[in-house]
Amino acid sequence: MTNHSDDLLDIHYDGAIAVVAINRVAKRNALSDQLVRAIQRCFESFPPEIKVAVIRGHGDHFCAGLDLSELRERDTSESMYHSRMWHAAFERVQFGGVPVIAVLHGAVIGGGLELASAAHIRVAEDSAFYGLPEGQRGLFVGGGGSVRISRLVGVACMSDMMLTGRVLSSQEGHQAGISQYLTAAGKGMEKAMELAARIAKNAPMTNYGVTHVLPRIADQSIQDGLVTESLMAAVAGSDPETKGRLAAFLDLKMNKVERSS
């Protein structure tokens, strides 16, 4: 296992799996601009042997959202550029080179939930809780939450969370669609690493299709989506690694038939 650590992120390479841990325990892993930029650099610079990434938080929380100590008065242009900087960072999580699994525990609040929603798979421990307190602070989500979170839980649920300050428990969040897996306390990383090992064995072009093309098909009309699906199926099917996997599978199947006859 190779380690690359700094004051903000701990990055470990374990074979084909990168484990990225947010390392601001004293701030409940709140997102500063410096940390957001570090996440972007990390997710756009994995070495080629990395096939899947797991993101987690050190300490008792995944991420408690925006570091409020960094809040300052900005004019309209500055605020938009700041939001777009967050968008660029979280785009590298969602549409980077590898599938991403988020392990959620403790606070998954505001920007932390926006970050989690950029992952492809979310494993929640039973300590996780979710909130969007921006509405009570005179703010609006700015890290892509209006696009990603609303697609996970629906506009009605997200509206409720923002308008009333409602906090969802791990079970409520799971039922709403935030997480795909729910585990006991301390078991999230074990489950995530099990899933990561499975994903790392997939053909890279298949993983690319699922992470890059499938979300875009979901945003297309039915007919446009079907054409895009055909194109992606053709690309994946013609990939040399796919051809090799299919040939090996057919050879194995043929050998079983011959042995049984």
N, C-alpha and C positions, 0 to 999 in steps of 0.2 A: 504494500500500500504506500503510495507517494503522498506526501503532505505539502500543501501550499497554504500557509496561514498568514493572516495579518490582523490588524486591530478590528476589522469589520467582518471578515468572512474566514471561516476555516474550510479549506477545499482539500478533499482526500480523493485520490484515484485508487480504486480497488478493482483491478482488472479492467473490464469494460464499463464500470460504473463510477460516476463521479458523485461524491457526497458533498453537498454544499451546505454549511451551517452558518446561519446569521449569528454574529458574535458581539451583540451589544446587550449583555444580560442586565447590566445596571439600568438600562433604558427600556427593559422589557422588549428588546429587539426592535424598537421603534425605528422607522425609516427616515434617516437623514438624507439630504441630497447626495452626500458623499457615499453613503451606503447604496443608494439607488444606482449611482454610476458604477460602483464596484460590482453590483449584480449584473449590469449590462456587460461590463468587460469580461466578467467570468463566463457568462453564457454565450459570448461570441468568440471565445478563444479556447474551447476545449481541444485537447489533442485528438488526432484522427482515430485513435484506438477507443475513445470513449463512445459508447453506443446509447447510454441512457444516463439521466441525472436524477438525483434525489435531493430535494431542498428541505431543510428543517431549521429549527431555531434552538440555540443553546439555552439552557436554563428552563424556567417554568412556562415559557410562552413561545408560541411561534412568532408572532409579530403583533405588537399593540398599535400599529398604524403609524401615522405621521408623527414625527418628533415635534411636538408643539413648541419646543424651545426655539425651533427654527422659523416659526411663523413670524412674518413681518409684512408690513404694508407694501403691496406691489400695485403698479398701475395695470391696466387691462392687458397691455402687450406683454409685460413681464409675467403676469399670471398665466397667460396662454402658453408662452414659451416654457414656463416651469412645468405645466401639465404635459406638454408635448415631450419634455425630457423624460418624464415618468413613462409616458406611452412608449417611447423608443426603447427604454430599458425592459419593460414588461413584454414588448414585442419579441425581444430576443429570447425570453423564456418560452413564450408560446410558439414562436416561429423560428426558433434557432435550429441547430443541427441535430438535436436529439430529443426524444420524448422525455418529459419531466414529471416526476412524482413528488408531490408535496406531502410532508408528514405534519399534521396539525395537532397542536396540543395547547392548552391554556388559551390565552387571548389570541383571537384571529379577528382583529378589529380594523375597520376603516381601510387604510392602505395595505394592511396585512391581508385582509380578505381579497383586495384587488390583486395582490401578488399571488395569493393561493389560486385565484380563479384563472390565472394565466397558465397554470400547470395543466397537464393532460389527465392526470389521475391524482385524486386526493384521498389520503388515508388519514382518518381522524381518530384520535384517542378519545376516551370518554371524558377527559378533562377539557376538551375544546369547547369554546363558546364564541359566538359570532355577533358582531354588531357593526352598525354604520352610523356613528354618532355625528356625522357631518351636519345633519339637519338641525341638531340642537346647538351647533356652534356657528350657525350662519354660513356654513360652507356647502359645497356640492362636491361629489366625488370627482377626482381629476386624474386618477391613475388607470382609467379604462374600466372602472367598475360599472358604469351605466351600460356598457356593451357586454362585458363578460359575466358579471354577477347576475344581471337581469336574465341572461340566457340560461343560467343554472337554476335559479329559483323562481323565475317569472317576475314580471313587472309588478304585479300586485304584492307579492311578498317583499320585494325590495322597497317598494313604496312604503309599506307598513314599517319596515325597519328604519327607514330614513325619517319618516314623518313623526313616529312615536318614540323612537329610540329603543324599540323592542330588541332584546338580546335573545338569540336562539341558543339553546343548549346543543351539545353534540348530537343528541338523538333527534332533536327538532331540525337541526341543520342537515342531518343525514336524510331525513324524510323529505326535506325541501329540495334536495338534490345537490347540496354543496359537496358532500363526500360520496365516493363510491364504495369505500370500505370503512368499517367502524371497528375499533379494537379496544381492548382494555388498556389501562394506563401502563405506559412503558413498553407497549407491544407494537407501536406504530412503525418504528424503524425495522423491526424484524419482518413485518408484513411488507413494507416498502422494498426491502432488499430482495425478498422472495419474488415480488412482482418485477423488479428491475432485472433480476437474473433471467427471468422468462422473456422479457421484452428484448433484452440484449441478444437473444438467440434468433430473433426475427431477421428476415432479409431487410437490409437498410432501406431499400426502395419501398417496401411495404410500410415500414415505420414512417417514412417521409410522406407517403400518401395519406396515412391516417392523421398525422399531425399538421400537415400543410394543406392538403387538398380537401379532406372531409369537412373541416369547418367552413371552407369557402363554398362547397357544394350546398351546405345547409343554408347559406345566404342567397343562393341562386333560385331562379324559378325552376319548376320541375323539369321542363324540357332542357334548359341550359345545364341543370345538374346532371341529367342523364348523359348529355354529350361529354361533360367534364369527366364523369365516371368512366365512360368508354375510353377516353384518352388516357386516364390514369391506369386503368386496367391493362391497356396496351403497353404502356411504358413499363409497368411492373412485370408483366408477363414476358417481355423481351429482355429484361435485365439478365446478364450472364449468371449472376448468383442464383436468381430464381430458376433459370433453366437447369443449373446444376442440381439444385435441391429437388426439382421435379424428376429429373433423371434418376437420382439416387432413390427417391421414393418409389418410382415405377420398377426399378431393378429389385428393390427389396420386396415389393409386392409380387413380382414375377417369381422370385426365388421361393417365396412362401407357397405359391401355387404349385410350383414344380415339386417341392418337397412333400406336399399333401397328395399329389397324384401318383 
